[in-house]
Amino acid sequence: MPITLDPSAAAVIKAFRDAGRPPLDTLSPVDARAASALGRPIVQPDPREMKRVEDLHAPAPHGKIPLRLYVPNSAPARPAALVFYHGGGWTIGDLDGYDVLCRQIADESGLVVISVDYRLAPEHKFPAAVVDAIAATEWIAANAAKLGIDPAKLFVGGDSAGGNLAAVVSIHARDHGGPGIAGQVLIYPGIDGRMIHPSHRDPETSVLLTHAMTRYFYGHYLNAPAEVDDWRVSPGRMQDLSRLPQAFVITARADPLYDEGEEFSQRLRDAGIKVTHAHYAGQFHGFITMGRLIPEANRLVSEISQWLKQRA
């Protein structure tokens, strides 16, 4: 069935193509990071004012994991918190690239948001990002009193590769005695590294995140192709999805990851997990950070914020 992009999405894709910039998968990871950063001021909304923004570090065996803490003006005493893992195929993305989005969610939800700057591939291949995501989350939970947050209301979330990490952290916490996770926000997550679902073969889903780019990211992230069978790469391969936190799963139709996100949402439901599923039929992978040009991005931020606020 043909995919019809929302007018806002179609305009953004046309602008990207008219600019003639080389696809990220034709660049080195270092150059891809620089190219990705160039478009931020054009597509992202103005940053929201916060009561406090603070750069922190969580200790880890390899050194320190950079974090950024956002305290909104509307935060109550001992607020709930969202630990956020950014997208970018485990290869690009950083704290600055997701600063605006984290501010939006904090402002609209009233939660403290703590963004995690996990190590990137190919300099740090799998499982470095997983190790950092877990270590940072455990440190945040253990230091909740110091951070001024409620440890009983700790949410995890992220987009794309960050959605993958949020799902992995949730499963790891279930199977290793905590920390307790109150809910997981999975924004068009990467769930199955095998890339075998139909949407990976559908040419109409190859829009902003293309099929070639998906292979590029996995190629840089993994040490060997066989690692796609590791549930920490492919949480959708985990057989037992019971006893996991409630989830808010977001899918976009013009996205190679569409089918695996839909399938994971249904499998969570089948395992008895409370799932809210928001589907954006006219949008492409990556749209949530483009609120200056795409109204649906701001609508999604509000949906996520309300979901968090109602459960905090």
Residue frames relative to the residue before (quaternion, step in Angstrom):
aa qw qx qy qz dx dy dz
M 1.0000 0.0000 0.0000 0.0000 0.00 0.00 0.00
P 0.4880 -0.6863 0.4452 0.3043 3.63 -0.74 0.98
I 0.3403 -0.7181 0.5731 0.2003 3.55 -1.15 0.73
T 0.1492 -0.7791 0.6052 0.0672 3.57 -0.82 1.03
L 0.3095 -0.7651 0.5373 0.1733 3.56 -0.54 1.16
D 0.5464 -0.5522 0.5090 0.3707 3.54 -1.21 0.54
P 0.6238 -0.5547 0.3783 0.4001 3.64 -1.05 0.60
S 0.6415 0.5252 -0.3318 0.4500 3.59 0.98 -0.77
A 0.6650 0.4969 -0.2990 0.4706 3.58 0.96 -0.86
A 0.6511 0.5189 -0.3160 0.4549 3.57 0.94 -0.87
A 0.6502 0.5190 -0.3176 0.4549 3.59 1.00 -0.81
V 0.6534 0.5062 -0.3166 0.4654 3.58 0.98 -0.80
I 0.6611 0.4978 -0.3151 0.4645 3.59 0.90 -0.87
K 0.6319 0.5215 -0.3337 0.4662 3.59 0.99 -0.76
A 0.6526 0.5145 -0.3173 0.4569 3.59 0.97 -0.85
F 0.6330 0.5229 -0.3302 0.4657 3.58 1.00 -0.81
R 0.6941 0.4772 -0.2814 0.4597 3.58 0.89 -0.93
D 0.6500 0.5185 -0.3164 0.4567 3.58 1.01 -0.81
A 0.6186 0.5572 -0.3451 0.4334 3.59 1.12 -0.62
G 0.3328 -0.7995 0.4534 0.2108 3.57 1.22 -0.37
R 0.3414 0.7463 -0.5088 0.2599 3.56 1.12 0.52
P 0.5260 -0.6452 0.4385 0.3388 3.59 -0.97 0.73
P 0.5543 -0.5948 0.4509 0.3683 3.62 -1.03 0.66
L 0.5946 -0.6039 0.3929 0.3569 3.57 -1.03 0.78
D 0.6730 0.5213 -0.3143 0.4203 3.60 1.00 -0.74
T 0.6137 0.5083 -0.3661 0.4806 3.60 1.28 0.04
L 0.6539 0.5070 -0.2931 0.4789 3.58 1.31 -0.11
S 0.5583 -0.5347 0.4887 0.4045 3.54 -1.29 0.21
P 0.6461 -0.5215 0.3623 0.4234 3.63 -1.12 0.43
V 0.6331 0.5295 -0.3401 0.4507 3.60 0.98 -0.76
D 0.6922 0.4550 -0.2763 0.4873 3.58 0.90 -0.92
A 0.6115 0.5485 -0.3510 0.4495 3.60 1.07 -0.68
R 0.6258 0.5273 -0.3373 0.4654 3.60 1.03 -0.73
A 0.6708 0.4923 -0.3003 0.4663 3.58 0.91 -0.89
A 0.6590 0.5107 -0.3085 0.4579 3.58 0.96 -0.88
S 0.6408 0.5324 -0.3191 0.4517 3.57 1.00 -0.82
A 0.6692 0.5172 -0.2979 0.4427 3.57 1.00 -0.81
L 0.5722 0.6373 -0.3799 0.3494 3.60 1.11 -0.61
G 0.7434 0.4514 -0.2384 0.4322 3.57 0.94 -0.84
R 0.4272 0.7471 -0.4490 0.2401 3.60 1.20 -0.25
P 0.7050 0.4672 -0.3144 0.4312 3.66 0.67 -0.93
I 0.6338 0.5526 -0.3299 0.4292 3.57 1.15 -0.59
V 0.8030 0.3387 -0.1484 0.4673 3.58 0.88 -0.94
Q 0.6896 0.4985 -0.2945 0.4350 3.61 1.09 -0.57
P 0.5210 -0.6284 0.4698 0.3362 3.61 -1.09 0.66
D 0.6487 -0.4685 0.4051 0.4421 3.53 -1.34 0.05
P 0.5130 -0.6602 0.4423 0.3244 3.61 -0.97 0.74
R 0.4449 -0.6817 0.5191 0.2606 3.56 -1.06 0.83
E 0.4898 -0.6342 0.5107 0.3115 3.55 -1.18 0.61
M 0.1762 -0.7791 0.5973 0.0723 3.55 -1.04 0.86
K 0.5740 -0.5474 0.4714 0.3855 3.53 -1.27 0.35
R 0.7873 -0.1140 0.1093 0.5960 3.55 1.03 -0.87
V 0.0468 -0.7446 0.6650 0.0339 3.54 -1.14 0.78
E 0.0292 0.8230 -0.5612 0.0830 3.55 -0.70 1.08
D 0.3120 -0.7251 0.5858 0.1839 3.54 -0.98 0.90
L 0.0468 -0.8004 0.5964 -0.0393 3.54 -0.84 1.10
H 0.2360 -0.7393 0.6000 0.1943 3.55 -1.34 -0.08
A 0.2238 -0.7311 0.6258 0.1542 3.53 -1.12 0.75
P 0.4468 -0.6932 0.4833 0.2937 3.61 -0.84 0.87
A 0.0111 0.7760 -0.6299 0.0283 3.55 -1.16 0.69
P 0.6783 -0.5076 0.3280 0.4179 3.61 -1.15 0.42
H 0.7156 0.4411 -0.2602 0.4750 3.59 1.04 -0.72
G 0.7602 -0.2744 0.2031 0.5528 3.62 1.22 -0.23
K 0.6844 -0.4351 0.3504 0.4685 3.57 -0.62 -1.13
I 0.2816 -0.7289 0.6011 0.1676 3.54 -1.14 0.75
P 0.3504 -0.7453 0.5205 0.2256 3.63 -0.58 1.06
L 0.0616 -0.7688 0.6364 0.0094 3.54 -1.10 0.86
R 0.1273 -0.7568 0.6275 0.1316 3.56 -1.26 0.33
L 0.2049 -0.7998 0.5614 0.0565 3.54 -0.72 1.19
Y 0.1231 -0.7849 0.6067 0.0241 3.55 -0.91 1.05
V 0.0654 -0.7776 0.6253 0.0100 3.56 -0.71 1.11
P 0.2778 -0.7908 0.5190 0.1678 3.62 -0.45 1.14
N 0.6364 -0.5335 0.3942 0.3938 3.54 -1.24 0.39
S 0.7063 0.4764 -0.2552 0.4572 3.59 1.13 -0.65
A 0.4161 0.7389 -0.4617 0.2602 3.61 1.25 0.00
P 0.3583 -0.7128 0.5564 0.2323 3.61 -0.93 0.89
A 0.6669 -0.4274 0.3798 0.4778 3.56 -1.26 -0.16
R 0.8431 0.0018 -0.0640 0.5339 3.59 -0.97 0.94
P 0.0525 0.8432 -0.5322 0.0549 3.59 0.61 1.09
A 0.5814 -0.5035 0.4904 0.4098 3.50 -1.38 0.13
A 0.2142 -0.7824 0.5742 0.1108 3.56 -1.25 0.39
L 0.2299 -0.7266 0.6315 0.1427 3.52 -1.26 0.63
V 0.2063 -0.7323 0.6370 0.1238 3.56 -0.82 1.05
F 0.1141 -0.8390 0.5320 0.0004 3.56 -0.51 1.22
Y 0.1409 -0.7642 0.6272 0.0530 3.55 -0.98 1.00
H 0.3789 -0.7685 0.4729 0.2053 3.57 -0.59 1.14
G 0.5057 -0.6362 0.4981 0.3023 3.52 -1.33 0.36
G 0.3736 0.7348 -0.5266 0.2078 3.53 -1.36 -0.16
G 0.5694 -0.6462 0.3755 0.3424 3.57 1.12 0.60
W 0.5694 -0.6127 0.3581 0.4148 3.58 1.18 0.61
T 0.6641 0.5260 -0.2579 0.4646 3.58 1.36 0.06
I 0.7684 0.1306 -0.0816 0.6212 3.58 1.13 -0.69
G 0.5637 0.5931 -0.4466 0.3619 3.57 -1.30 0.12
D 0.0830 0.7866 -0.6060 0.0850 3.54 -1.16 0.69
L 0.7489 -0.3885 0.2798 0.4583 3.56 -1.31 -0.05
D 0.6789 0.5051 -0.3043 0.4375 3.58 0.88 -0.91
G 0.6497 0.5431 -0.3218 0.4235 3.58 1.00 -0.78
Y 0.7596 0.3253 -0.1768 0.5348 3.58 1.18 -0.53
D 0.3206 0.7732 -0.4887 0.2460 3.56 1.28 0.29
V 0.6762 0.5005 -0.2997 0.4501 3.59 0.86 -0.96
L 0.6678 0.5028 -0.3059 0.4558 3.59 0.89 -0.92
C 0.6543 0.5084 -0.3187 0.4603 3.60 0.92 -0.85
R 0.6350 0.5164 -0.3237 0.4747 3.58 1.04 -0.74
Q 0.6299 0.5377 -0.3337 0.4502 3.59 0.98 -0.83
I 0.6952 0.4746 -0.2851 0.4584 3.57 0.79 -1.02
A 0.6446 0.5156 -0.3272 0.4600 3.59 0.94 -0.86
D 0.6749 0.5152 -0.2960 0.4375 3.58 0.86 -0.98
E 0.7546 0.4136 -0.2197 0.4596 3.59 0.84 -0.97
S 0.7211 0.4373 -0.2547 0.4733 3.60 1.10 -0.59
G 0.3757 -0.7128 0.5004 0.3169 3.56 1.10 -0.71
L 0.5363 0.6082 -0.4097 0.4178 3.59 1.28 0.10
V 0.4619 -0.5754 0.5768 0.3505 3.51 -1.33 0.32
V 0.1512 -0.7676 0.6166 0.0878 3.58 -1.00 0.84
I 0.0832 -0.7802 0.6195 0.0251 3.56 -0.93 0.94
S 0.1928 -0.8063 0.5559 0.0601 3.55 -0.44 1.28
V 0.2599 -0.7890 0.5484 0.0955 3.56 -0.93 1.02
D 0.2040 -0.7804 0.5835 0.0941 3.57 -0.76 1.07
Y 0.0655 -0.8376 0.5424 -0.0018 3.57 0.41 1.28
R 0.6220 -0.5558 0.4001 0.3798 3.57 -1.23 0.45
L 0.3314 -0.7704 0.5254 0.1434 3.54 -1.08 0.85
A 0.4293 -0.6416 0.5761 0.2686 3.50 -1.34 0.54
P 0.6035 -0.0961 -0.7765 -0.1536 1.57 -2.36 0.82
E 0.4298 0.6919 -0.4821 0.3226 3.59 1.23 0.03
H 0.7787 0.1152 -0.0388 0.6155 3.56 1.11 -0.76
K 0.1586 -0.8356 0.5230 0.0557 3.54 -0.03 1.30
F 0.7283 -0.3717 0.3285 0.4727 3.55 -1.37 0.04
P 0.6310 -0.1974 -0.7470 -0.0696 1.59 -1.94 1.63
A 0.1801 0.8353 -0.5116 0.0904 3.62 1.12 0.48
A 0.6712 0.4959 -0.3137 0.4529 3.61 0.84 -0.91
V 0.6412 0.5203 -0.3155 0.4675 3.58 1.02 -0.81
V 0.6403 0.5311 -0.3152 0.4567 3.57 0.91 -0.96
D 0.6895 0.4816 -0.2808 0.4624 3.58 0.89 -0.94
A 0.6472 0.5229 -0.3286 0.4469 3.59 0.94 -0.85
I 0.6713 0.4834 -0.2943 0.4787 3.57 0.94 -0.87
A 0.6730 0.5049 -0.3042 0.4467 3.59 0.84 -0.98
A 0.6619 0.5043 -0.3128 0.4580 3.59 0.93 -0.86
T 0.6629 0.5052 -0.3089 0.4581 3.58 0.93 -0.87
E 0.6529 0.5051 -0.3137 0.4692 3.58 0.95 -0.83
W 0.6520 0.5055 -0.3207 0.4653 3.59 0.99 -0.79
I 0.6336 0.5287 -0.3296 0.4588 3.59 0.98 -0.84
A 0.6638 0.4997 -0.3054 0.4651 3.58 0.91 -0.90
A 0.6846 0.4934 -0.2859 0.4540 3.58 0.92 -0.92
N 0.7578 0.3405 -0.1808 0.5264 3.58 1.16 -0.59
A 0.2030 0.8261 -0.5034 0.1511 3.56 1.19 0.55
A 0.6538 0.5182 -0.3269 0.4440 3.60 0.90 -0.87
K 0.6589 0.5064 -0.2989 0.4692 3.56 0.97 -0.87
L 0.7074 0.4500 -0.2502 0.4841 3.56 1.05 -0.80
G 0.4523 -0.7215 0.4210 0.3123 3.57 1.29 -0.19
I 0.5699 0.5866 -0.3849 0.4276 3.58 1.15 0.55
D 0.5213 -0.6294 0.4822 0.3156 3.56 -1.29 0.37
P 0.3500 -0.7726 0.4850 0.2132 3.65 -0.44 1.12
A 0.6256 0.5394 -0.3387 0.4504 3.59 1.22 -0.35
K 0.7389 0.3289 -0.1975 0.5539 3.56 1.29 -0.16
L 0.2763 0.7620 -0.5196 0.2700 3.52 0.74 1.18
F 0.1093 -0.7922 0.6002 0.0152 3.56 -0.62 1.21
V 0.1861 -0.7470 0.6210 0.1474 3.55 -1.27 0.40
G 0.1305 0.8045 -0.5716 0.0943 3.57 -1.11 0.58
G 0.1418 0.7795 -0.6044 0.0838 3.50 -1.31 0.28
D 0.4035 -0.7007 0.5328 0.2498 3.53 -1.30 0.22
S 0.8493 0.1207 -0.1067 0.5027 3.56 -1.14 0.78
A 0.8084 0.0338 0.0115 0.5875 3.62 -0.43 -1.15
G 0.6347 0.5260 -0.3280 0.4615 3.59 1.10 -0.64
G 0.6113 0.5240 -0.3419 0.4846 3.57 1.16 -0.57
N 0.5871 0.5546 -0.3423 0.4802 3.54 1.14 -0.71
L 0.6948 0.4752 -0.2834 0.4595 3.59 0.82 -0.98
A 0.6235 0.5324 -0.3493 0.4537 3.61 1.02 -0.70
A 0.6521 0.4986 -0.3140 0.4771 3.59 0.99 -0.80
V 0.6554 0.5112 -0.3080 0.4629 3.58 0.99 -0.85
V 0.6429 0.5151 -0.3235 0.4655 3.60 0.94 -0.86
S 0.6448 0.5296 -0.3218 0.4475 3.60 0.98 -0.82
I 0.6695 0.4807 -0.2964 0.4826 3.59 0.95 -0.87
H 0.6466 0.5196 -0.3201 0.4576 3.59 0.93 -0.86
A 0.6554 0.5092 -0.3180 0.4583 3.60 0.91 -0.87
R 0.6290 0.5328 -0.3355 0.4559 3.59 0.99 -0.78
D 0.7755 0.4014 -0.1807 0.4526 3.56 0.85 -1.01
H 0.7562 0.3454 -0.1982 0.5192 3.60 1.25 -0.18
G 0.6665 -0.5729 0.3016 0.3696 3.56 1.04 0.75
G 0.7843 -0.3163 0.1618 0.5086 3.58 1.05 0.62
P 0.4951 -0.0036 -0.8216 -0.2826 1.42 -2.48 -0.24
G 0.6186 -0.5360 0.4176 0.3945 3.53 -1.28 0.32
I 0.1477 -0.7762 0.6099 0.0615 3.56 -0.89 0.99
A 0.3454 -0.7782 0.4949 0.1739 3.57 -0.66 1.15
G 0.7869 -0.1606 0.1210 0.5834 3.59 1.15 -0.48
Q 0.2450 -0.7627 0.5849 0.1272 3.53 -1.26 0.49
V 0.1908 -0.7639 0.6112 0.0799 3.54 -0.99 0.99
L 0.0491 -0.8250 0.5613 -0.0441 3.55 -0.37 1.28
I 0.0945 -0.8249 0.5573 -0.0064 3.56 -0.14 1.35
Y 0.7858 -0.2957 0.0950 0.5347 3.56 -0.37 1.35
P 0.0466 0.8712 -0.4862 0.0502 3.56 0.72 1.14
G 0.4243 -0.6259 0.5829 0.2974 3.53 -1.33 0.43
I 0.0676 -0.8591 0.5063 -0.0322 3.56 -0.34 1.26
D 0.8067 0.1430 -0.0473 0.5714 3.60 1.10 -0.63
G 0.3011 -0.8115 0.4826 0.1338 3.55 -0.29 1.32
R 0.5148 0.6430 -0.4271 0.3729 3.59 1.22 -0.13
M 0.2244 -0.8100 0.5097 0.1836 3.61 1.22 -0.47
I 0.3912 0.7485 -0.4492 0.2914 3.59 0.96 0.87
H 0.5130 0.6561 -0.4257 0.3537 3.61 1.21 -0.16
P 0.6674 -0.5478 0.3211 0.3891 3.61 -1.07 0.66
S 0.6441 0.5422 -0.3446 0.4153 3.61 0.95 -0.74
H 0.5859 0.5539 -0.3791 0.4542 3.59 1.22 -0.24
R 0.7203 0.4100 -0.2439 0.5036 3.59 1.22 -0.38
D 0.5549 0.6185 -0.3804 0.4060 3.57 1.29 -0.21
P 0.3882 -0.7463 0.4785 0.2518 3.65 -0.49 1.07
E 0.6366 0.5572 -0.3409 0.4100 3.61 1.11 -0.54
T 0.6350 0.5109 -0.3473 0.4638 3.61 1.20 -0.23
S 0.5845 0.5858 -0.3646 0.4270 3.59 1.26 -0.27
V 0.1698 0.8238 -0.5112 0.1768 3.55 0.44 1.27
L 0.8021 0.0295 -0.0086 0.5964 3.62 0.07 -1.19
L 0.6981 0.2493 -0.1810 0.6463 3.56 0.95 -0.92
T 0.1503 -0.8132 0.5588 0.0623 3.57 -0.42 1.20
H 0.6650 -0.4787 0.3767 0.4321 3.54 -1.30 0.19
A 0.6481 0.5169 -0.3189 0.4594 3.59 0.96 -0.84
M 0.6584 0.5093 -0.3117 0.4581 3.57 1.00 -0.80
T 0.6106 0.5459 -0.3500 0.4547 3.59 1.05 -0.73
R 0.6614 0.4897 -0.3001 0.4824 3.58 0.95 -0.87
Y 0.6034 0.5685 -0.3345 0.4480 3.57 1.09 -0.78
F 0.6882 0.4838 -0.2889 0.4570 3.58 0.84 -0.97
Y 0.6726 0.4721 -0.3062 0.4806 3.59 0.85 -0.90
G 0.6250 0.5567 -0.3370 0.4311 3.59 1.03 -0.72
H 0.6910 0.4461 -0.2773 0.4966 3.57 1.05 -0.71
Y 0.6737 0.5322 -0.2957 0.4189 3.59 1.04 -0.79
L 0.7645 0.4023 -0.2020 0.4614 3.57 0.85 -0.98
N 0.4678 -0.6562 0.5228 0.2779 3.51 -1.23 0.62
A 0.7822 -0.0172 0.0578 0.6201 3.56 1.15 -0.74
P 0.6242 -0.5798 0.3626 0.3777 3.62 -1.04 0.68
A 0.6172 0.5834 -0.3524 0.3930 3.61 1.03 -0.71
E 0.5544 0.6287 -0.3966 0.3742 3.62 1.17 -0.36
V 0.5009 0.6413 -0.4474 0.3712 3.64 1.18 -0.19
D 0.6365 0.5313 -0.3361 0.4468 3.60 1.18 -0.37
D 0.5302 0.5988 -0.4106 0.4379 3.59 1.28 -0.15
W 0.4740 -0.7044 0.4422 0.2893 3.61 -0.69 1.03
R 0.6031 0.5598 -0.3646 0.4358 3.59 1.17 -0.42
V 0.6321 0.4338 -0.3200 0.5567 3.58 1.29 -0.20
S 0.8005 0.1560 -0.0187 0.5784 3.54 0.94 -1.02
P 0.1474 -0.8236 0.5397 0.0933 3.63 0.23 1.17
G 0.5660 0.5954 -0.3812 0.4241 3.57 1.21 -0.34
R 0.6070 0.5400 -0.3539 0.4634 3.59 1.27 -0.24
M 0.5001 0.6413 -0.4323 0.3894 3.59 1.25 -0.19
Q 0.3953 -0.7550 0.4746 0.2203 3.57 -0.62 1.14
D 0.7670 0.3269 -0.1651 0.5268 3.58 0.91 -0.95
L 0.0085 -0.8096 0.5858 -0.0354 3.56 -0.45 1.22
S 0.4027 0.7138 -0.4786 0.3151 3.58 1.22 0.34
R 0.8248 0.2830 -0.1959 0.4485 3.54 -1.38 0.31
L 0.4491 0.6591 -0.4737 0.3736 3.57 1.13 0.61
P 0.6286 -0.5360 0.3801 0.4160 3.62 -1.17 0.32
Q 0.6203 -0.4995 0.4440 0.4105 3.54 -1.28 0.39
A 0.1982 -0.8216 0.5321 0.0503 3.55 -1.05 0.74
F 0.1659 -0.7016 0.6790 0.1388 3.48 -1.33 0.56
V 0.0589 -0.8155 0.5752 -0.0246 3.57 -0.42 1.26
I 0.1181 -0.7897 0.6012 0.0328 3.55 -0.86 1.04
T 0.0323 -0.7811 0.6235 0.0111 3.56 -0.98 0.90
A 0.1934 -0.7316 0.6406 0.1304 3.53 -1.31 0.52
R 0.5009 -0.7010 0.4135 0.2946 3.58 -0.84 0.92
A 0.7181 0.3916 -0.2449 0.5205 3.60 1.01 -0.77
D 0.4819 0.6402 -0.4048 0.4405 3.52 0.71 1.20
P 0.4640 -0.6776 0.4870 0.2972 3.62 -0.77 0.92
L 0.6932 0.4807 -0.2727 0.4626 3.61 1.14 -0.59
Y 0.3461 0.7921 -0.4578 0.2080 3.58 1.31 -0.02
D 0.7291 0.4573 -0.2703 0.4315 3.60 0.62 -1.08
E 0.6749 0.4862 -0.3232 0.4513 3.60 0.91 -0.77
G 0.6159 0.5320 -0.3427 0.4692 3.59 1.13 -0.57
E 0.6431 0.5125 -0.3105 0.4768 3.56 1.01 -0.85
E 0.6659 0.5107 -0.2996 0.4539 3.56 0.92 -0.93
F 0.6579 0.5097 -0.3141 0.4569 3.59 0.93 -0.87
S 0.6135 0.5472 -0.3387 0.4576 3.56 1.03 -0.81
Q 0.6928 0.4667 -0.2817 0.4720 3.58 0.89 -0.92
R 0.6452 0.5198 -0.3284 0.4535 3.59 0.98 -0.77
L 0.6064 0.5289 -0.3539 0.4767 3.61 1.07 -0.64
R 0.6455 0.5106 -0.3186 0.4702 3.57 0.93 -0.87
D 0.6619 0.5154 -0.3052 0.4506 3.57 0.91 -0.94
A 0.6807 0.4694 -0.2788 0.4885 3.59 1.19 -0.57
G 0.6113 -0.5981 0.3352 0.3952 3.58 1.27 0.15
I 0.4898 0.6578 -0.4349 0.3719 3.58 1.25 0.26
K 0.4408 -0.6629 0.5328 0.2870 3.57 -1.04 0.77
V 0.0126 -0.8178 0.5719 -0.0623 3.55 -0.64 1.18
T 0.1314 -0.7106 0.6842 0.0978 3.50 -1.13 0.84
H 0.0815 -0.8141 0.5750 0.0077 3.58 -0.73 1.05
A 0.0696 -0.7816 0.6196 0.0158 3.57 -0.70 1.11
H 0.0835 -0.8078 0.5833 0.0170 3.57 -0.69 1.09
Y 0.1687 -0.7785 0.6012 0.0638 3.57 -0.86 1.04
A 0.2433 -0.8441 0.4655 0.1079 3.52 0.08 1.39
G 0.7616 0.3791 -0.2053 0.4838 3.59 1.11 -0.55
Q 0.6312 0.5518 -0.3220 0.4398 3.56 1.24 0.27
F 0.4001 -0.7052 0.5463 0.2102 3.51 -1.36 0.41
H 0.6735 -0.4736 0.3850 0.4169 3.53 -1.32 0.29
G 0.7960 0.3236 -0.2370 0.4534 3.57 -0.92 0.94
F 0.4883 0.7278 -0.4096 0.2531 3.60 1.21 -0.17
I 0.5521 0.6672 -0.4036 0.2952 3.62 1.07 -0.55
T 0.6963 0.4634 -0.2890 0.4657 3.63 1.08 -0.53
M 0.6405 0.5668 -0.2998 0.4227 3.62 1.27 0.02
G 0.1718 0.8589 -0.4692 0.1123 3.55 1.08 0.72
R 0.5495 0.5954 -0.4188 0.4101 3.62 1.14 -0.27
L 0.7885 0.3066 -0.1311 0.5168 3.58 1.08 -0.78
I 0.7645 0.3204 -0.1575 0.5367 3.59 1.17 -0.57
P 0.3292 -0.7734 0.5041 0.1984 3.63 -0.28 1.20
E 0.6064 0.5757 -0.3559 0.4173 3.59 1.07 -0.68
A 0.5743 0.5763 -0.3811 0.4391 3.60 1.15 -0.49
N 0.6781 0.4741 -0.2894 0.4813 3.57 0.93 -0.86
R 0.6046 0.5418 -0.3522 0.4657 3.58 1.11 -0.64
L 0.6543 0.5040 -0.3116 0.4699 3.58 0.98 -0.83
V 0.6200 0.5305 -0.3466 0.4626 3.60 0.95 -0.79
S 0.6618 0.5000 -0.3048 0.4681 3.58 0.96 -0.84
E 0.6278 0.5306 -0.3331 0.4620 3.60 1.02 -0.77
I 0.6604 0.4958 -0.3026 0.4759 3.57 0.90 -0.92
S 0.6703 0.5157 -0.3017 0.4402 3.56 0.88 -0.96
Q 0.6609 0.4947 -0.3087 0.4725 3.58 0.97 -0.82
W 0.6202 0.5387 -0.3395 0.4582 3.58 1.02 -0.79
L 0.6708 0.4841 -0.2917 0.4802 3.58 0.94 -0.87
K 0.6636 0.5299 -0.3049 0.4311 3.56 0.88 -0.97
Q 0.6720 0.5117 -0.2903 0.4499 3.58 0.99 -0.84
R 0.7473 0.3878 -0.2025 0.5002 3.58 1.19 -0.52
A 0.5340 0.6460 -0.3957 0.3755 3.56 1.28 -0.13
